[in-house]
């Protein structure tokens, strides 16, 4: 998971950096051509991805497999209504899970805290700090590069030590630095805070993924992952909406303070999750 997030975060961080060098004199044409080129490359690569292999269970006689497929394939006439299928899906997810109810608000808050920051970082850097495009690129690299470089070593340590230490330190460090971020105008201190946030998320991401993966039963990975990603997606969508409103009504400090408070709450929630997990193992 750390390797996957390393690739994902590298693209997420390098995109804004690269685009600043493409946009010149308010000419956005080259930037959109670059985006179209990237999407074309993604489509071509997706066509070259290997297909799912056929396991031993699929090596039976062709006639037998065809007969079995004919029996199990649902007909369009007997297809159940959408609401009924959705209800069955939710019941299947609920039967498959044996986790603390605190996990669901924690998943929402984890992406919500990041969603609060996503739309206002550029706004704050340009309006409040008056950074040039090149300075803003360094601003992004200061946090993103640290996160990417630490993901794999932290992921290996999480496999050996467990998630509790990394989540506690990561959420606490993230909460403190994000909350204090807007109370300085010194570029050197700002870059230090951004680097600290990068370290915090390098600690959080591998440990959080391990925590979530441990809660998913192997036989229901598709259904449960879909349910979990829906909850996390809600945080990603609602966070920027709340952030913009807070910025417009209360000023630039409040979104950062809110995100820091959410990270502090997550620090407490994950400790409660670890306690519940320890009790369940002891029982």
BELRA-V584254 format. One record per helix or strand. SS is the DSSP state (~ for helix, > for strand). FROM is the first residue (numbers start at 1). LEN is the number of residues. Records with the same first field share a line. If there is no record, write none. Layout:
# BELRA-V584254
SS: FROM-LEN + FROM-LEN
This chain:
# BELRA-V584254
~: 2-21 + 29-19 + 56-3 + 62-11 + 82-15 + 102-17 + 120-9 + 133-29 + 164-20 + 187-28 + 218-33 + 252-31
>: 24-1 + 27-1
